[in-house]
Amino acid sequence: MDWNSLKVFLSIARRGSLSGAANDLDVNHTTIFRRLNAFEAEIGGQLFERINNRYELTTLGYELLDLAQNIENSFDTIDRYIVGKDFQPKGIVKITAPNNIAYRYLPRYISEFNSLYPEIHIELLVSNQELNMSNRQADIAVRATSSPPEHLVGRQVSTLNWSVFGSKRYADKFGLPNDKGELINHSLIGATGAMRNLPAFVWLDKHFADQVITRCDDLTAMSYFAESGQGLAFLPDDQLRPELTRLFGVQVNKPSNLWLLTHPDLRNVERIKLVIQHLTKAFSQEWPS
């Protein structure tokens, strides 16, 4: 049995589609379809049923899933063990970071790093989703969180407070508030989707729901609505840029702690260690704790 066939099977099971698996494995849709058919022919049974445009596991598929995951974990452990013995300052390091950090800060930091270590190549994955660091979808995760996952190790590199932001365009039309109490007289940018559950936006909806005129599920998008003059926005301080004005801090929730995280088996890999050291210094200088 080919391990690549099991990888295709696992990816389809997790994503529920051939296109999702193709994206995960960086191959085309036709290749995934062909490999799945060949694998089902090899084992003599159907692994998926197509229901409502999704690939759902059959009984045989569910029986194979646990076995395939155990095999995957074994391969991942071997891979991390081998990588963990690599003490050369060269190779690929995969970093995952949320939008604003990826767009506005990491390009500068990585450019500085590459001038020091030209044989270490960075791959940046722009996402706020939790990637599987056990199978090395990412080597380092940059995350703003108050409680990082227990299965990862890392360091807190900065603290991001939250503030109310506006712009000159908005100020020219409506003026700007001096404190939270004056928000009652202003238009606000609120949250939707999962972001609505963040403490800052729970507080905003509780006290100023009637003032919210636009909602977004992404902090960077909120910042650009604020820049356009659409309204004022609650944002972490990493969103500050020349086009925005930080009006005053808000203490409606705990600050967001910025972490650099990796898998325990990878923390002593030289290239990963060097990247973490460089990013730690860069973030700490940007936002001193």
N, C-alpha and C positions, 0 to 999 in steps of 0.2 A: 504493500500500500504506500502510495506516494504522500509525503508530508504536505506537499503543495495542494493536494486534493483536500486534505483535512483543513488547511487554511482557508480554502474557498468555501468549504462547508460551514466553518465557524463564522466567517464574515457574513455570509448570506443569513445565517441564523440570527446574528446580532443586528443586522441592518434591515432585514426583512425584504430586501430587493436585490436584484442583480446589479443595478446601477450603483447602489450604495457599496456593495462588495467591490465593484470595479474601482470605485474611488479609493477605498481603503487599501486595496492591493496594487493600485497604480497600473491597472491593465484595462483593456477595453471591455465593453459589455459582452461582445461576441465571445471573447476568450473565457469569461466567467461561465457563460451558457454552455460552451463546449466542454469545459472542465467538469461542470456539474453533471452533465449527461454522461460523460465518460466514467465518473466516479460512481454514479448510480448503476451503470451497466456493470462495473467491476464488482460491486457488492451485491448486485442482484436484487435491488429493492429501491422504492421511491422514498426520498428523504424529505421532500417538500410537497405541499399542495398549494396552488395559487388561489387565495381567497381574498376578494376585494382588493385586487392588485397588489397583494402582499404575499410573500413566500412564507407559509406557515409550516412548522415541523410536523411530519407524520409521526406515528408511534415509533417507527424504526428510527426516525430522525432524533426523537427525544432520547432513545436508548443509546444512540451514538454520541449525543452531545456531551454527556459527562465523561465518557472515555476520551473524546477528542480534546476536551478542556484539560484533562489530566496530562495528556501527551503534550499539549501546548505549554502547560506550566513547566513541564520537565525541560522542554527546549528553551524556554525563557530563562530558567535557572542556569542552564549550561551557558547560554549566551551571556548572561550577566556575570557569571563566574569568569569566563574568558576575558570579557571586556574589563572586568575589575582588576585583572592582572596586567593591564596595559598601562605602562608608566611613561609612554612617549608623548611629548607635547604636539601631537598631530592627529588628524582624523576629523570625523564629523561629530558635531554636537547639535542635537535638536532641542530648540527652546520653544515652549508654548507660552503665549502671553495674551492678555486681553487687548481689545482694539486700540485704546488710546495709548497704552504703554508701548504697544508694537509700532504704532504709527509715529509717535512723537519723540520717544526716548531711545528705544533700542537701536534704531539705525545709527545714531550718533555713537552710542556706547560700543556697538559691534564694530563700527569703522575704526574706532580707537584701538579696540582689541586686536583687530586683524593687522594693524600696523605693527603690533608687538609680536603676534604669533601668526604669521602668514600661512602656516601649515595646518592650522586648526580652522575648519570650515563650518560656518554656522548655517543651520536650516531653521527658519522661523515659521512657526505654525500659529497663525492668528486665531485664537479661540479662547473663550472663557469656560468651555466645557472641560470636565475632568477627563483627561486622556489616560489611557492605560500605560503607566510607567513601568509596570512589571514586564511587559513585552516590548518596552522601549519605543512606543509611539512617540514619546518625548523623553529626553534625558533630564531637562531642567524645566520646571514650571514656575512662572512668575504669577503669583496670585495675591489678591487683596482679600484677606480673610482674618477673622478673629480666632478661628480654630482650624488649623491645617489638618489634613488627614493623618491619622495616627500611623499609617503604614509607610509614610514618607518621612524623610529627615530634611532639615534645612535650617535656615536662619532668618530671623526677622531683620529686614534691612532698613525699614523706614516706617513712619506712622503718617497716615494721610487723614487729616481732619476734613470735615465737611463744612461747606459755606454756601451762602446764597450769592449767585452770580447774575450780573446784568451786562448790558452793553451800552455803548454811546448812542446807538440807534434808538434803543428803548428809552434811555435817559432824555434824549432830545424831545421825545414825544410826551413822556409821562413822568419824568423825574425818577428819583430812586429812593427807596425806603432807607431809614436809618437803623431799624431794628425789626425783629420778628412781628411785633405788634402792628407795624405799618403795612404788612403784607396784605392785609384785608382790602387795601385800596389799589392792589396791583394784579396784573395778569400773571399766571404762573404756568410753568411747564411741569406736568406730573408724569407718573410712571404708569405703565400697563404691563400685562403679562406677569411673569414671575418676579420682575423687579418691583412690582407694587408691594411685595411682602417685605422689602427692606425697611428697617425701622424709620428712616428719614421720610419715606413716602407714606408709610402708615400714619405717621404724625401729620404729614401734610394733608392727607385726605380727611383726617379726623378734624382738623382745625380750619382748613382753607379749601375744601373740595369745590366750593362754588367759584373760586377764583381760577381754577385750573381750566385752561382753554385748549391745551394740546397735550397729548400723552405720547410717550415713547417707551420702548423696552430696551433702550441702549443709552448709556450715559454720554457717549460721544455725540450721538444724535441730539440729545437734549442740549448739549453745549452749543451746537450749531444753531438750534432753534433760538437759544438765548442770544447768540451773536447776531442773528437776523433781526432782533428786536421784537420777536413774537411774545416774549415774556421773560420772567425771572426763573432761574433754575436752582434746585438744590443739587450740588455736585461735590465730589471729593476734590481736594486741592490739586491733584495732578492734572485736572482739566484746565487750570489757569493758563492763559496765553494772552498775547498783547491785545487781541480783539475783545477780550472779556474783562470785566471789572469785578473783583472780589469785594463784596459789600460788607459782609460780617459773618463771623462764624456761627454755626448752629450746634447746640449740644443735645440734640434730640436722640442721638444714638452714639455708640462707642466709635472711636476712630477706626478706620480701616488699616490694619497692619499689613504691610507689604512683605511677602515672604518669597524666598528662593528655595524651591523644594526639589529633591531628587530621590531616587530609590536608594535604600541603604547600601545595596551591593555596588553602587556606582560612585559613592561619595569620594573614594580614594583614586578614581581614575584621573590621571594627570590632566588631560584636556578638559574634563568636566570641572575638576577642582579649580583650574586656572580661570575658566569662564565665570564660575561662581564668585571667586575672589574679585575679579574685575567688576562684575555687576554690583557686588556688595558695595564696593568703594564708590562707584558711580551713583547708585541710588542714594547712598548715605549722604553724599555731597549735594545731591539735588534737593532732598528733603531731610535735613537733619532731624533726628528724633528728639 
